[in-house]
Amino acid sequence: MTATPPEDPAPPGGSAPPGGPAPADEPSTPEGALPNRPGASTFTIEGRAAPGLFVVGWLATVLGLGAVLVAFLGGAGKGFPIVLLGGLVVLSIGLVAGAGGQAIERKARGGRQYVGPSPFLVFAAAIPISSLVGVGIGAVLSIARVPVDGPVAALASVAIQAAVYVGLIRLLVVDNGALSWADMRISRFSSAAATDLLLGAGWAVPVIFATLPVAYLISQFIPSKPPNLLPPTGDPVGFSMNLLAAVIFAPIGEEILFRGFSTTAWMRDMGIQRGLLRGALFFALAHILTISGSTAGDALGQAAAAFLGRLPIAFALGYLFLQRGSIWASLGLHATFNAILLIIQEVAFRSGVGPA
């Protein structure tokens, strides 16, 4: 009997025998996974769980942002409002679609503790949506002959922003199943919530005293002063509206976004310390995006002073949120901190010490 000679192995770079493994220099891509090529995971729809949302998100975001830029670069011509509003609408659609698609993609891939959209993307989506609603409110105020740069407009703007934050988190995070309100330590008001609220309020004075040396050091190196929390008004009605905006609406919206949602999501993905750090930096950074100045250097100085000056309260809010396991504690600190600053600013303005 003659022995059958063994089969020759496949040549390098050649095809593997039927049923055999793929050649070593041509690794196969698992079914449903994105190709392992530079840029493939960002710009291809291959293997995506929500390709439609991915395409709409990218295209609408690019087109909308382009239209907004064109509107501002073109000046206040006749077509400015139409191009601007159209750009904001398209940009809003793109960012919301992108956030929704990202959440679906993360959930399909698995391997993450948090499978919702990035907090950065949710925050970005809130900007054009708030701007759109603000334009509408501004038009109504103009018709009613109410100053669009006064306390009524400021209150409306802050309330709109808070509502948009909560609405987007409900739509993109809670309804998607990425986090529940309980996961974000948001509960109905109760006796325990009242205790946490008062405890957080008690932290406000110590945090302000801890902020003073930081503010002094900043003033030694950065001549520009950070802007006021809200423009002082000099009259009781305007001051009351400022209090509503800065003590009620702003803390509610911001604590839900920056502590309840963002910090919780990042703590799940990268651990407690890194999650708290990123949440604090995100909070401080978000508060300098609208700062402007008479010159580029002045604007940069004000932004740097405001960012560094907000870090103590940002870290305190995150720490209190974690330690108490309740958003009511950080909400109490945030509201009381803002109230004290507003009172100081208003008293200084009325006495002729502070700037308008």
URTARA-V240575 format. One record per helix or strand of 3 or more residues. SS is the DSSP state (H for helix, E for strand). FROM is the first residue (numbers start at 0). LEN is the number of residues. If there is no record, write none. Layout:
SS	FROM	LEN
SS	FROM	LEN
This chain:
H	39	4
H	50	23
H	79	30
H	118	25
H	150	24
H	190	31
H	235	35
H	271	15
H	295	29
H	326	24
